[in-house]
Structures are given as structure tokens and as C-alpha cells.
Amino acid sequence: MAVERLWQSWRRRFLIGLVYKDWAIRGSNFGSSCIEDTAGFGNGIGQLLNICKTFHLLSDS
């Protein structure tokens, strides 16, 4: 169980790191991103939430 939580934590940090690197390269304009900002939060927050939802990063399981 501890190993699984460690893996989930690592995977979460890795995926969020990818989003951060993408943001740093493109700036705050995610208009050309393949992930649409349907949440309407702007500045890529909607994309981050969509990625977390897609990869089940916010679930407790």
C-alpha cells in the first residue's frame, strides 16, 4: 500500500511537472494546446484540472 501511494505521488508530480514545463515553454497562452480549457479558469488551470481528471490524480483510490 505504501509503495502504491509512493508511485501515485511520483506519477502526480511527474505529470504536473510536464504541464509546468509546457506552460514555461509556451508562456501563459494555452490557445494552441491540444487540451481545451472547458472549465474557463484561464491561464491553464482548466487544462491542469482536465489532466488530473484524465489520469485520476485527484482520486483517493
C-alpha positions in Angstrom: 0.0 0.0 0.0 2.8 2.4 0.8 4.6 1.6 -2.4 1.4 2.2 -4.4 0.9 5.6 -2.7 4.5 6.5 -3.4 4.0 5.6 -7.1 0.9 7.7 -7.3 2.7 10.6 -5.7 5.6 10.3 -8.1 3.3 10.0 -11.1 1.3 13.1 -10.0 4.5 15.2 -9.6 5.7 13.9 -13.0 2.5 14.8 -14.8 2.2 18.2 -13.1 5.9 18.8 -14.0 5.1 18.2 -17.6 2.3 20.7 -17.5 4.6 23.3 -15.8 7.3 22.8 -18.4 4.8 23.1 -21.2 3.5 26.3 -19.6 7.0 27.7 -19.2 7.8 27.0 -22.9 4.6 28.4 -24.3 4.0 31.1 -21.7 0.6 31.6 -20.2 -1.1 31.3 -23.6 -2.5 27.7 -23.9 -4.5 28.6 -27.0 -2.5 26.2 -29.2 -2.7 23.4 -26.7 -4.4 20.1 -27.7 -6.3 20.1 -24.3 -9.2 22.5 -24.3 -9.9 24.8 -21.4 -13.6 23.9 -20.9 -13.6 25.0 -17.3 -13.0 28.6 -18.2 -10.5 29.3 -15.5 -7.8 30.7 -17.9 -4.0 30.5 -17.5 -4.1 26.8 -18.0 -5.8 25.9 -14.7 -8.6 24.2 -16.6 -6.1 22.1 -18.5 -4.4 21.1 -15.3 -7.8 20.0 -13.9 -8.6 18.1 -17.1 -5.2 16.3 -16.9 -5.7 15.4 -13.2 -9.2 14.1 -14.1 -8.0 12.1 -17.1 -5.2 10.4 -15.1 -7.3 10.1 -11.9 -4.7 12.1 -9.9 -7.3 13.6 -7.6 -8.9 10.3 -6.6 -8.2 8.5 -3.3 -8.0 5.1 -4.9 
